[in-house]
Amino acid sequence: MNTKVVKMDEHNLDKGSLIECGKILREGGLVVFPTETVYGLGANALNAEAVKKIFEAKGRPQDNPLIVHVCDIESIKPLVKEIPEIACKLMGKFWPGPMTIILPKSDLIPEETSAGLDSVGIRMPSNLIARELIRVSEVPIAAPSANISGRPSPTDLERCMEDLMGKVDYIIGGEKCDVGVESTVIDCTIYPPCVLRPGGITLEMFREVDDKIYIDPAIMKKPDKDFKPKAPGMKYRHYAPKAPVKIVQGELNKTVEKINEIIKECVSENKIVGVMATDETANYYKNAVIISLGSRKNLNTIAQNLFGTLRSFDDKKVDIILSESFEEEGIGIAIMNRLKKSAGFDIIKA
């Protein structure tokens, strides 16, 4: 397949290319597009055969549900059986933005899109390229992240091309994604609503709307093999670079000591070690490939840089990646959720 690539500015849209991509989507093709979270791999959410192409292009397990992207609240109504009052409140406060709401699906949503569930995740992105693409395509767009399944999600055009050139019809490039981790998923088929995947909209932010909202305790644990995911990213090993990732967890000074100890051991075995550090600690590591995610004082920056940094270690062909850990509060919960998935829950206590 010949993949067309176009780059555009969110505030200076290439309308002709977007109309062309909209036609491709209506006709059952695949289009990669930027959002504020990560890049998405889109197909017509109402076309079962088109949705199957997403799973083929990504190598994605069939029981992993897809998120349906819309450009306005009105277009949700045919896709769901009901919109509870709490969902309306959350939409009013956090849309457009990095929040996916799970609702009971209507018969319009194929089994392939919902992975056989009777619910569907819906989101309205804030990225203007994404919203205009949905508008001109005149169909809701099912879109997981635009990467080979299991790899770190792409936050820039180059990584999308690396994974999906020749597998999709069109790739639209925009700026680097603002949030850097996938949307927060909140289940509104139950009350109180439950967060199934942490992201840029934090529990603290949700509790400003309803203080009963809670996080599914399974989020930070390794899932059982029989677990049936209700939201993307809940079951499988995700966000993984080629080298194994190990998280070192403990007080920061002890973490640095432990990482240096492991570096020394690995170097003695002629292994190239990557260290995912922070501005506060990067100078304390030696004899390793060191990349800082940013300052611990700004976890939003660390989230934005997380996937790109994991991919950078692939470029540098390291044999093992050691990562510091982060406080599990605010967006730190999302950071640690993605790190634990990338490491397959391989955590070393410092």
Disulfide bonds with the S-S distance in Angstrom:
none
